[in-house]
Amino acid sequence: MEKFYSLRIPEPCHEDWNQMTSSDKGRHCSSCDQTVIDFTMMSDYEIKDFLMMNQGKKLCGHVKKSQLDLIHIKVPVQALSTYRLGHHSFLLALLIVMGTSLMSCKDDYGNTVKIDQVEVVDSLGQSIDDIPITGGLHRPPMDPSSCKSAIDSTQQDLVEDLIPVVGKLPVPSPPPIVGEIIEIQGGIGWDIPEIPEVPFTIVEKVPRFIDTPNNLTEAETKEYFQNKIRTHIDSHFNTAVGMDLEGRQRIHTQFIINKSGKIEDVNVRAPQEQLEKETRRVLNLLPDFIPGQQNGEVTSVIYSLPIIFVAPE
């Protein structure tokens, strides 16, 4: 049976979330004079992406204790043993990627508290190591059991990619944008990716079509993007392909809009080879985009676009 290491958060700090002033991304803590990110509405995948995209920064975060029970970052034991500098160097690299990140949860009395220590443990129950993350706060002793909640995740590869790093951390994969399915009977349905606002996504500015008007609001820009995607698919997809199929057929697609605004790494998975080829052809016809931005810098963005093909009855 394969063994894994996981992260646990054993000790909180005493700052009260309810006493902090509201800000765009969360609340402002006067004790550490920085913004405490509100992670309570993020998925575990979004939380890890946020930490990866803000590597090297000192972050404070607010999460619910019940939420932490669902967050679990796995690292295979054999991956640690193959790293030539030993598992302590790997843990150091992991902490650098996470930054001196502080998170928070609620104690038994309902008070919100931040975390300033990360414990690496064997997922089978045996404690492996305790590595403190130092911060500028001085807090009274507190029972670690009040916040010992597992951090869960299925993104094992996210951490494994860090193992061979010596001196410099790898650039994380661009963050994905995923939407909900819109179905059209007798033709093509598609997922128009909802471009969520902070803190629901990592990308601050999503890619745009070049002819997007400059005077649009953020909401209008999203609607314009969705309509252009809709028009492109309706105009180019040959619905005669796959007529021998019956019912609804789901086509999974993913591609990257790179830093130059060009489409690359198009991946398509369909129930029929003809549908797969047609979908790939349509995606490759997409024009160049204005690339996405994160922290004021141009970034590549993974774009997922599930399509529903509905064969006519």
Secondary structure, DSSP 8 states (H G I E B T S, - for coil): ---EEEEEE--B----GGGSEE-SSEEEETTTTEEEEE-TT--HHHHHHHHHHTTTS--EEE--HHHHTT-B--EEHHHHHHSTT-HHHHHHHHHHHH-S-BEEEE-TTS-EEEE-EEEEEETTS-EEEEEE---S-------GGGG-EEEB-S-HHHHHTTTT-SSS-------EE--EEE--TTSEEEEE-----TTS-S-SB--EETT--TT--HHHHHHHHHHHHHHHHHHH--TTTTTTS-SEEEEEEEEEE-TTS-EEEEEEE-SSHHHHHHHHHHHHT---EE-EEETTEEE-EEEE--EEEE---
